[in-house]
């Protein structure tokens, strides 16, 4: 007998950038997120995300378009 079950998934893309310290993510401003490094913490993004340290966040109600700015390679993904 086959038993139905609920399945969820998430997309975890990886992008190569020239220097992580000079990369940022735009398009998440004003969005709420759960900080996985501080369990139980719900916060709101106020500016483009600068990658200055380890981050592990789950953003809620994200925009359809998010950009990665890779300043070391002078490009936008």
N, C-alpha and C positions, 0 to 999 in steps of 0.2 A: 504494500500500500504506500502511496506517495503522500507525504504530509507537506502542505504548503508552509513556507516560512518567509519571513521578511528579510530582505537583503538591502543594505545601503552601501554606498561607496563614495569615495572622494578622489579627486584628481590631484596628484602630487607632481607637478611639473618641475623639472630642473633646468636651469638656464646657465650657460657658461658666460661669465662676465670677466673682464680683464682684471679687475681688482674689487673685491667685495666691499672694501672700505670706501670706494668711490661710486657705489651703485645705490640707487634709491628706487622705491616703488611708489608710483603716483596713481591715484584713483580710489584710494581707500579712505580718504579724508572724510570725517563725519560718520564713519561706519563703526559699529560696536564690534568688539572682539573679546574672546576668552583667551587669557594669557595662560598657556599650558605650563609655563615655568613658575607661575604663581597660582596654583590651583584655587578655583573658586573666585578668581578675579575677573570681573567684567569691566571693560574700559572702552573708551571711544577714541578713535584716531583723530588727531588734530592737525597733522601735517603729513607730507610725504614720508614714507617709512625709510629711514636711514639705517643701514645695516652696520651698526657700530659694535654689536655684541651678539651673542646667540639669541635668537628669538624663535618662538614656537607659538603661533597664534592661530586661532580659528576665527575668521572674519564672518560676520553675519550680514545678510542683505547687501551683498557687494554689487558694485556697478558692473555693467556689462563689459566695459573696457577698462583695463588696468595696464599701465605702462611701466616697464623697467627702464630707467635711465642709467646707462653704462658710460659714465664720464671718461673712464680710462681709454675706452675704444671709440669715444665720440659717436655713440649710437643710442637709439631708442628702440626697444623691443616691445 
